[in-house]
């Protein structure tokens, strides 16, 4: 169960990060753009965590 939860959270964070980065880019807000990039990285890490849990059978 943890695998799917982590992958879903990762996807949501990545999508939110893409949106933040785009808004920051269009508005010239470098801080928002950087937040978006950071949130995308967080999402990628969560998805990777979910993949590891899936490979190890949720034992991590």
LINGISUL-V534292 format. One record per helix or strand of 2 or more residues. SS is the DSSP state (2 for helix, 1 for strand). FROM is the first residue (numbers start at 0). LEN is the number of residues. If there is no record, write none. Layout:
SS&FROM&LEN + SS&FROM&LEN
//
This chain:
2&1&26 + 2&29&27
//
